[in-house]
Amino acid sequence: MDSITAQSETRELQLAQPWRERWFPNNEWVLVLVILVECAVFSITGSNFLSTSNAFEISRLSVEIGLLALVLTPIIVSGGIDLSVGSMMGLAAVVLGGLWRDAHLPIAVAALIALCIGAVGGSLNALMISVFRFPPLIVTLGTFSLFRGVAEGLTRGIENYSGFSSRFLSLGQGYVGGIVPTQLFILIVAIGASAWWLHRTIYGRSLYAIGFSAEGARYAGIPVGFRLAVVYILSGLVSSLAAIIYVAHLGQAKSDAGTGYELMAITAVVLGGTSIFGGRGTILGTVLGLFAIVILQNGLRLSAQPAELAGILTGALLVGTILADRASREWHRRKLLSPSLSAGVAQTDVSSHEEEFEVRNSQVAILSAVILIAALIVAGSNWLSTRSLRPEVKTSDPAAVGPKAADRKPVIAMMPKAKGDPYFVSCKQGADEAAKELGVELPVGWSD
């Protein structure tokens, strides 16, 4: 009877909460507003942004990073981190390509072995973190270099596996019904499974207790080491799954697959309200953070904006969301500490608990601000360096300038590989001169 009464009282307290706190416990509604604003802006500035095909293209671009973000959410909730997921993608990709092309294994068998490689890599992280209790940041930073180094060693950094069968490529390039990307169904299943596992099972909920206090969780009888080991093994496994989809999407496997994906995935998780110190986070927030980033990148491309702007605005979005979350929690704290409450001890406990999160969020905000400033400096220096090399096109006919000109110039796109490499900068300068001679427009998009 006591347990039934306690459950009914808990249910009544949950129903008494405002709808916003029940549905968006970590202020995920802020990201909903951000996504709506992005869609409104890019629908005006972008070409065909609101089309159905572009909506599904956004979902296609979200799959690989989305899988990484989903598997990183329980890891960060538990107070850990995994920086090796992108490198594991590169290793699994070249293993898949090498076994298929050089060992002549069926693509299904090669994919299965690639998944096993991911599980082994995750087990290495799990062993050092859960058994030897090394800091996750240090461990995964080491395996980040290890996995990428092994991938480059297997391919000498130049091998590129391609020529996969059309049946395999349909996993990343095909459509169901001629409109829905095939890999979108994998992401939907992963979202549902992750939400159920993290929020509806005892196993998932115990990760929140570990994130709040690992020692306290041990005293409560939770097998902390085993449960941390499972999430890190799962991380390696899902990273290999993302690599398989990545190879099917691009049609090639190379050692630099997944470069930078770990940072984008972590950004999506933190942007969704998950505390980097553990104990707080939702799958809903991660999904909203993911789409906020992908929609931003897609809209900037369709609006013909510089590629550097995506990193700058992502940093600004991260800082703004954290500050909005902090302001909301400050308002909620003041509301709880109103004179109408008579439990003084409870007030002190709530105040200290909320103050702890304020300090943590402020630290994240400072870190994000530093990243934003660094991105501005790099983007500004790159813009100045490339602008100094770009020849000025002079014309005496004002009507020939702008999109309303009667005779539109032919447009030839160019994408050099590396922005800071003098060789590619010289290539771009020569292309600009040739474009001027031929009278064509030459938009340039750097690949990294």
Secondary structure per residue as TSV (DSSP state, phi and psi in degrees):
chain	resnum	aa	ss	phi	psi
A	1	M	-	360.0	-39.6
A	2	D	H	-63.3	-41.4
A	3	S	H	-66.7	-38.4
A	4	I	H	-65.2	-40.7
A	5	T	H	-64.5	-41.3
A	6	A	H	-64.1	-40.0
A	7	Q	H	-65.2	-41.5
A	8	S	H	-66.6	-37.4
A	9	E	H	-66.4	-40.2
A	10	T	H	-62.2	-41.3
A	11	R	H	-63.7	-39.9
A	12	E	H	-65.7	-39.3
A	13	L	H	-64.6	-38.8
A	14	Q	H	-65.4	-41.2
A	15	L	H	-69.6	-26.3
A	16	A	H	-76.1	-16.1
A	17	Q	S	-70.3	151.1
A	18	P	-	-59.4	151.3
A	19	W	H	-58.9	-33.1
A	20	R	H	-64.8	-37.1
A	21	E	H	-76.6	-28.0
A	22	R	H	-74.4	-43.6
A	23	W	H	-86.5	-31.6
A	24	F	-	-127.2	74.7
A	25	P	T	-65.0	-24.8
A	26	N	T	-111.4	29.3
A	27	N	-	60.5	38.8
A	28	E	T	-65.4	-16.0
A	29	W	H	-61.2	-25.0
A	30	V	H	-61.6	-41.4
A	31	L	H	-69.3	-31.8
A	32	V	H	-60.6	-44.2
A	33	L	H	-64.4	-40.0
A	34	V	H	-61.1	-44.9
A	35	I	H	-63.6	-41.0
A	36	L	H	-63.7	-40.5
A	37	V	H	-65.3	-42.9
A	38	E	H	-59.5	-45.0
A	39	C	H	-63.8	-39.0
A	40	A	H	-65.9	-43.0
A	41	V	H	-68.4	-47.6
A	42	F	H	-74.1	-21.7
A	43	S	H	-66.9	-24.0
A	44	I	H	-90.7	-42.7
A	45	T	H	-91.8	-23.4
A	46	G	S	-95.5	154.2
A	47	S	T	-90.8	121.6
A	48	N	T	60.0	31.8
A	49	F	T	-68.4	-39.1
A	50	L	T	-86.9	10.9
A	51	S	S	-74.1	155.0
A	52	T	H	-63.6	-39.7
A	53	S	H	-62.9	-38.0
A	54	N	H	-70.8	-34.0
A	55	A	H	-61.2	-42.8
A	56	F	H	-73.4	-27.9
A	57	E	H	-66.7	-37.5
A	58	I	H	-61.6	-43.4
A	59	S	H	-65.1	-35.8
A	60	R	H	-64.0	-42.8
A	61	L	H	-69.8	-14.5
A	62	S	H	-89.2	-11.6
A	63	V	H	-67.5	-56.3
A	64	E	H	-62.0	-49.8
A	65	I	H	-66.9	-34.3
A	66	G	H	-62.7	-41.4
A	67	L	H	-62.3	-42.1
A	68	L	H	-65.0	-41.5
A	69	A	H	-65.2	-38.9
A	70	L	H	-65.0	-41.0
A	71	V	H	-77.4	-23.0
A	72	L	H	-78.8	-21.2
A	73	T	H	-60.3	-52.6
A	74	P	H	-64.5	-29.4
A	75	I	H	-66.5	-46.3
A	76	I	H	-70.5	-35.7
A	77	V	H	-58.8	-36.2
A	78	S	T	-78.7	1.3
A	79	G	T	91.0	11.1
A	80	G	-	-109.2	-168.3
A	81	I	-	-157.9	152.3
A	82	D	-	-138.1	102.4
A	83	L	T	-88.6	-0.1
A	84	S	T	-97.4	2.5
A	85	V	H	-65.2	-38.9
A	86	G	H	-67.1	-41.1
A	87	S	H	-66.8	-36.2
A	88	M	H	-64.2	-33.6
A	89	M	H	-60.1	-44.7
A	90	G	H	-63.0	-42.6
A	91	L	H	-66.1	-45.8
A	92	A	H	-64.4	-34.7
A	93	A	H	-65.1	-46.4
A	94	V	H	-72.6	-31.1
A	95	V	H	-64.3	-44.1
A	96	L	H	-59.3	-50.1
A	97	G	H	-65.3	-41.2
A	98	G	H	-67.6	-42.5
A	99	L	H	-66.5	-34.6
A	100	W	H	-74.6	-46.0
A	101	R	H	-85.9	-45.8
A	102	D	T	-87.4	-39.6
A	103	A	S	-88.5	-7.5
A	104	H	-	59.1	37.0
A	105	L	-	-86.7	151.3
A	106	P	-	-58.2	147.7
A	107	I	H	-62.0	-31.9
A	108	A	H	-67.2	-40.2
A	109	V	H	-68.1	-41.9
A	110	A	H	-61.6	-40.2
A	111	A	H	-65.8	-39.1
A	112	L	H	-64.2	-41.5
A	113	I	H	-66.6	-37.4
A	114	A	H	-61.8	-38.4
A	115	L	H	-65.2	-38.2
A	116	C	H	-65.8	-37.5
A	117	I	H	-60.8	-41.5
A	118	G	H	-62.2	-41.1
A	119	A	H	-65.1	-38.0
A	120	V	H	-65.3	-44.1
A	121	G	H	-62.4	-40.3
A	122	G	H	-65.5	-35.2
A	123	S	H	-65.6	-34.2
A	124	L	H	-63.2	-44.8
A	125	N	H	-61.5	-43.9
A	126	A	H	-63.0	-39.6
A	127	L	I	-61.7	-48.0
A	128	M	I	-73.0	-29.1
A	129	I	I	-86.5	-46.9
A	130	S	I	-86.7	-31.6
A	131	V	I	-92.4	-52.8
A	132	F	S	-88.3	-9.4
A	133	R	-	58.5	39.8
A	134	F	-	-77.2	152.2
A	135	P	-	-60.9	131.8
A	136	P	H	-58.0	-35.1
A	137	L	H	-61.9	-45.5
A	138	I	H	-69.4	-43.1
A	139	V	H	-62.3	-51.7
A	140	T	H	-73.2	-24.4
A	141	L	H	-66.7	-37.4
A	142	G	H	-68.9	-45.1
A	143	T	H	-71.2	-23.5
A	144	F	H	-56.5	-47.2
A	145	S	H	-74.6	-36.2
A	146	L	H	-63.1	-51.9
A	147	F	H	-63.9	-41.3
A	148	R	H	-67.7	-38.5
A	149	G	H	-65.2	-40.8
A	150	V	H	-63.5	-41.2
A	151	A	H	-62.6	-43.0
A	152	E	H	-70.1	-31.5
A	153	G	H	-67.9	-38.3
A	154	L	H	-67.3	-30.0
A	155	T	H	-110.0	-0.5
A	156	R	T	57.8	17.5
A	157	G	T	75.5	1.6
A	158	I	T	-126.8	-13.5
A	159	E	-	-74.3	136.3
A	160	N	-	-133.7	116.3
A	161	Y	E	-92.1	126.4
A	162	S	E	-146.1	-173.0
A	163	G	-	80.1	26.9
A	164	F	-	-68.4	157.5
A	165	S	-	-67.6	153.7
A	166	S	H	-65.1	-28.8
A	167	R	H	-66.0	-41.2
A	168	F	H	-70.3	-41.2
A	169	L	H	-65.3	-23.7
A	170	S	H	-64.3	-20.7
A	171	L	H	-63.5	-34.4
A	172	G	H	-110.4	-14.4
A	173	Q	H	-120.8	-9.4
A	174	G	-	-83.8	169.2
A	175	Y	E	-131.8	144.3
A	176	V	E	-98.0	121.9
A	177	G	T	72.5	14.6
A	178	G	T	76.5	6.5
A	179	I	T	-142.3	-35.4
A	180	V	E	-91.7	121.5
A	181	P	E	-59.7	140.0
A	182	T	H	-60.9	-44.6
A	183	Q	H	-70.6	-10.7
A	184	L	H	-63.7	-34.1
A	185	F	H	-65.5	-32.7
A	186	I	H	-65.1	-42.4
A	187	L	H	-65.4	-40.2
A	188	I	H	-63.3	-45.0
A	189	V	H	-62.4	-41.0
A	190	A	H	-64.3	-39.8
A	191	I	H	-63.3	-47.3
A	192	G	H	-62.8	-43.5
A	193	A	H	-66.1	-40.6
A	194	S	H	-65.9	-42.4
A	195	A	H	-64.8	-42.0
A	196	W	H	-65.5	-45.1
A	197	W	H	-67.4	-41.5
A	198	L	H	-79.3	-35.9
A	199	H	H	-104.3	-20.6
A	200	R	H	-115.0	-1.7
A	201	T	S	-116.1	155.6
A	202	I	H	-63.4	-36.2
A	203	Y	H	-61.0	-48.3
A	204	G	H	-66.1	-41.6
A	205	R	H	-66.6	-29.6
A	206	S	H	-66.0	-23.2
A	207	L	H	-65.9	-31.6
A	208	Y	H	-65.8	-40.6
A	209	A	H	-64.6	-39.5
A	210	I	H	-65.1	-39.1
A	211	G	H	-65.3	-37.6
A	212	F	H	-68.9	-46.3
A	213	S	-	-161.8	108.3
A	214	A	H	-65.1	-40.4
A	215	E	H	-66.2	-41.3
A	216	G	H	-62.5	-37.9
A	217	A	H	-64.8	-36.5
A	218	R	H	-65.5	-42.0
A	219	Y	H	-67.2	-24.4
A	220	A	T	-82.6	-0.7
A	221	G	T	92.5	10.4
A	222	I	-	-84.2	128.0
A	223	P	-	-74.0	83.1
A	224	V	H	-59.9	-48.2
A	225	G	H	-59.5	-45.4
A	226	F	H	-64.2	-42.7
A	227	R	H	-72.0	-33.8
A	228	L	H	-67.5	-38.5
A	229	A	H	-60.3	-40.9
A	230	V	H	-63.7	-42.5
A	231	V	H	-69.3	-32.4
A	232	Y	H	-76.1	-35.1
A	233	I	H	-65.2	-41.6
A	234	L	H	-62.6	-34.6
A	235	S	H	-62.1	-45.9
A	236	G	H	-64.7	-38.1
A	237	L	H	-65.2	-45.8
A	238	V	H	-68.7	-33.5
A	239	S	H	-61.6	-39.3
A	240	S	H	-68.3	-37.2
A	241	L	H	-61.8	-42.5
A	242	A	H	-62.7	-34.6
A	243	A	H	-65.8	-40.6
A	244	I	H	-62.6	-44.1
A	245	I	H	-66.2	-38.0
A	246	Y	H	-60.2	-45.4
A	247	V	H	-65.4	-41.8
A	248	A	H	-66.7	-30.5
A	249	H	H	-72.1	-48.1
A	250	L	H	-87.8	-19.6
A	251	G	T	78.6	15.8
A	252	Q	E	-154.3	151.7
A	253	A	E	-121.9	124.7
A	254	K	-	-145.0	165.2
A	255	S	T	-69.8	-20.7
A	256	D	T	-91.3	14.3
A	257	A	T	-60.5	136.0
A	258	G	T	78.6	10.8
A	259	T	T	-63.0	124.7
A	260	G	T	82.5	-5.6
A	261	Y	H	-67.2	-32.0
A	262	E	H	-63.5	-37.2
A	263	L	H	-70.3	-40.0
A	264	M	H	-66.1	-38.8
A	265	A	H	-66.5	-43.7
A	266	I	H	-64.2	-38.7
A	267	T	H	-61.3	-42.3
A	268	A	H	-62.4	-40.3
A	269	V	H	-67.1	-48.2
A	270	V	H	-67.6	-38.6
A	271	L	H	-61.5	-30.3
A	272	G	T	-79.1	4.0
A	273	G	T	101.2	1.0
A	274	T	-	-74.6	129.5
A	275	S	-	-75.4	130.5
A	276	I	T	-69.6	-8.7
A	277	F	T	-97.0	-1.4
A	278	G	S	93.1	164.6
A	279	G	S	89.9	-6.8
A	280	R	-	-150.1	137.0
A	281	G	-	155.7	155.5
A	282	T	-	-138.3	154.6
A	283	I	H	-67.3	-36.7
A	284	L	H	-57.8	-45.1
A	285	G	H	-62.9	-39.8
A	286	T	H	-63.0	-43.1
A	287	V	H	-64.7	-42.6
A	288	L	H	-65.3	-40.9
A	289	G	H	-62.6	-39.2
A	290	L	H	-60.7	-50.2
A	291	F	H	-71.4	-27.9
A	292	A	H	-63.0	-39.8
A	293	I	H	-72.3	-47.1
A	294	V	H	-67.2	-40.4
A	295	I	H	-63.5	-39.1
A	296	L	H	-61.4	-47.5
A	297	Q	H	-64.8	-43.3
A	298	N	H	-65.0	-42.8
A	299	G	H	-65.7	-37.3
A	300	L	H	-65.9	-38.6
A	301	R	H	-64.9	-44.2
A	302	L	H	-70.4	-21.2
A	303	S	T	-90.3	3.5
A	304	A	T	59.4	40.3
A	305	Q	-	-93.8	157.4
A	306	P	-	-59.5	146.3
A	307	A	T	-63.7	-31.5
A	308	E	H	-63.2	-25.6
A	309	L	H	-65.4	-27.5
A	310	A	H	-62.8	-45.9
A	311	G	H	-65.0	-39.4
A	312	I	H	-64.8	-48.5
A	313	L	H	-69.6	-31.5
A	314	T	H	-63.9	-42.9
A	315	G	H	-63.1	-42.7
A	316	A	H	-64.1	-39.2
A	317	L	H	-63.5	-40.9
A	318	L	H	-64.5	-46.0
A	319	V	H	-63.6	-45.5
A	320	G	H	-63.0	-41.4
A	321	T	H	-66.2	-40.9
A	322	I	H	-64.2	-42.5
A	323	L	H	-65.7	-39.1
A	324	A	H	-65.2	-39.7
A	325	D	H	-63.6	-41.1
A	326	R	H	-66.2	-41.3
A	327	A	H	-63.2	-40.2
A	328	S	H	-64.9	-41.3
A	329	R	H	-69.7	-32.3
A	330	E	H	-66.1	-41.0
A	331	W	H	-64.4	-41.6
A	332	H	H	-65.2	-38.4
A	333	R	H	-63.2	-44.4
A	334	R	H	-64.2	-33.5
A	335	K	H	-67.1	-41.0
A	336	L	H	-67.5	-29.5
A	337	L	T	-93.7	19.7
A	338	S	S	-68.4	156.8
A	339	P	T	-61.3	-17.1
A	340	S	T	-67.9	-19.2
A	341	L	-	-84.2	135.5
A	342	S	-	-106.2	-12.4
A	343	A	-	-83.6	96.3
A	344	G	H	-66.0	-38.6
A	345	V	H	-66.2	-41.1
A	346	A	H	-63.3	-36.7
A	347	Q	H	-62.2	-43.1
A	348	T	H	-63.4	-40.2
A	349	D	H	-64.6	-45.3
A	350	V	H	-64.4	-40.2
A	351	S	H	-61.9	-45.9
A	352	S	H	-66.6	-35.6
A	353	H	H	-66.5	-45.2
A	354	E	H	-67.7	-35.9
A	355	E	H	-63.6	-33.2
A	356	E	H	-62.7	-43.1
A	357	F	H	-69.5	-32.6
A	358	E	H	-62.2	-44.0
A	359	V	H	-62.7	-42.6
A	360	R	H	-64.8	-45.2
A	361	N	H	-64.5	-35.5
A	362	S	H	-65.8	-36.3
A	363	Q	H	-64.8	-42.2
A	364	V	H	-64.5	-39.1
A	365	A	H	-63.4	-41.6
A	366	I	H	-63.6	-44.1
A	367	L	H	-61.2	-42.7
A	368	S	H	-65.6	-38.2
A	369	A	H	-64.0	-39.5
A	370	V	H	-63.1	-42.8
A	371	I	H	-62.2	-41.2
A	372	L	H	-63.1	-43.6
A	373	I	H	-63.8	-42.3
A	374	A	H	-62.2	-40.3
A	375	A	H	-64.7	-38.6
A	376	L	H	-63.8	-41.9
A	377	I	H	-63.9	-47.1
A	378	V	H	-63.8	-45.3
A	379	A	H	-63.1	-40.8
A	380	G	H	-65.0	-41.7
A	381	S	H	-67.4	-39.1
A	382	N	H	-66.0	-38.8
A	383	W	H	-65.7	-42.0
A	384	L	H	-66.8	-40.3
A	385	S	H	-67.2	-41.4
A	386	T	H	-73.8	-33.5
A	387	R	H	-67.6	-34.4
A	388	S	H	-67.9	-24.0
A	389	L	H	-92.1	-11.5
A	390	R	S	-84.3	122.8
A	391	P	-	-71.5	144.3
A	392	E	-	-81.7	133.0
A	393	V	-	-95.6	116.5
A	394	K	-	-105.4	140.0
A	395	T	-	-143.8	145.9
A	396	S	S	-95.6	-4.5
A	397	D	-	-105.9	104.6
A	398	P	G	-63.3	-27.3
A	399	A	G	-70.5	-17.1
A	400	A	G	-85.1	-1.1
A	401	V	S	-107.4	134.4
A	402	G	S	104.0	167.1
A	403	P	T	-72.0	-13.3
A	404	K	T	-94.0	9.9
A	405	A	-	-63.3	146.1
A	406	A	S	-65.8	-42.9
A	407	D	S	-108.2	103.1
A	408	R	-	-74.5	136.9
A	409	K	-	-73.2	148.1
A	410	P	-	-60.7	143.3
A	411	V	B	-111.5	124.3
A	412	I	-	-120.6	119.6
A	413	A	-	-84.2	145.6
A	414	M	B	-134.9	136.4
A	415	M	-	-134.0	88.2
A	416	P	-	-63.8	158.5
A	417	K	S	-77.9	-50.1
A	418	A	-	-126.8	126.4
A	419	K	T	-68.5	-37.1
A	420	G	T	-91.3	-1.3
A	421	D	-	-80.6	123.3
A	422	P	H	-58.1	-31.7
A	423	Y	H	-62.0	-46.6
A	424	F	H	-75.0	-29.5
A	425	V	H	-63.4	-41.1
A	426	S	H	-65.6	-39.0
A	427	C	H	-59.4	-41.6
A	428	K	H	-66.5	-40.1
A	429	Q	H	-62.6	-42.8
A	430	G	H	-64.6	-37.8
A	431	A	H	-66.0	-37.9
A	432	D	H	-61.4	-43.2
A	433	E	H	-65.2	-40.5
A	434	A	H	-66.2	-38.1
A	435	A	H	-65.2	-36.5
A	436	K	H	-65.5	-41.0
A	437	E	H	-66.9	-39.0
A	438	L	H	-84.2	-12.5
A	439	G	T	73.2	37.9
A	440	V	-	-118.0	160.8
A	441	E	B	-89.8	141.0
A	442	L	-	-132.1	81.4
A	443	P	-	-70.4	140.9
A	444	V	B	-120.3	132.0
A	445	G	-	-126.9	118.7
A	446	W	-	-79.1	140.4
A	447	S	-	-78.7	-18.4
A	448	D	-	-150.2	360.0
